[in-house]
């Protein structure tokens, strides 16, 4: 339903265009094509959405590529913003004087055939060596077409196999479910994060808990080894340096032994990081590709682009453009910040100096994400926001003792019995909490 | 490989290795296999030393096996192409003679 409304909307846009430009013969024919294909569209709407979508996007594409006529040395040289009627005249003039391609030749051919011929011909016009500048008339107001050329690493990322795979999957998911794009993005985020990152995070917590429990066992071994080293120094006249070296290697050996016995090397926890960061980059790159119709040469690029321009929600109707009210970008930053603060509140041990530095760095990064995300298309922003929101939920969920027992995470000494209440009491000691309460009471 | 000449040559021992067939792919497969093998071993056993050994071993093993397999199929194709070339030349020389008709009448089988 929503889709068909979108299409009607676009169709009206293109009709406006033809209305303004209907004086020249090319556009009279274009009108006839439009009429004919509206007929098709109406027929197709019940049967298959995709077909009608394709035909219409093709139409829009045609109406767009029909018009651009660049003229370096044409009889008429106009700016992009001159009235479209005028441009039409220049286009017709150019047609007769420069390109010399007879446009009204294939009138009697079948629809599809003549359409493709038309498209070919207009491409000739655009690519004519004399015409260095592509000028579009009337499509300026009706449609914005992104012109982005990526280079270097960005190009490699945008054209890499995983990114294209994610892009195709997103498109297929959207077209099979028929959901609007914003819902597709949010749902994909939730699905991907709950099937990939959530289990891995559970695994990470499992590893950390096991290592914590091993520390208790290790302290006994360390005591024993210390006693042995002391005996070696005092009774057997072993040099102190040598004894310390032996002790250190022995401690390391014992620790490795324990870790291998329990199969819980702390480095295994980093698997979360190594999947989450590439995943985040890949999905962001795929969404950006969809927004800027990249990589060039994809047949469905324009259709997806048009779908995205109307696939928004609430105040963000156009997912390709930036969020005018900056609500989504600010929520990205706030969610990230909240995540960091929650992790900070949940800590059981005192911070080392390095950890404090890291905390401030992460806070800075999450604030710095706000201006960055103000410049990216709002669908990427939406992905980031939903991903961060999921992160908060996940981190809170993983503290629950019930969830931890359910996932088989062993009980540790430092594990909390009721983490949420403890978090709240710790939150009360923070300055921002008191600040908020005071300002509330003053009102 | 011949049609794309815009890539940068990578000279190694006085030879552009990007022109050697199978070179790039065998290294790529080796690297992939070593990462998978090494990381997999680490995740299953928690033994970093063993994992790095296995990673190295899989790198060498998969690079060489991919290389051998790829070069074998490549040279097989080269031989076929050469035979085909020869046949085409023969056909051109016999064009318009009674022998051409004889050749054309032969069944199309891979001998």
Interface residues (C-beta under 8 A of the other chain):
Chain A: X259 X260 X262 X263 X264 X265 X267 X268 X271
Chain B: X42 X43 X44 X45 X46 X47 X48
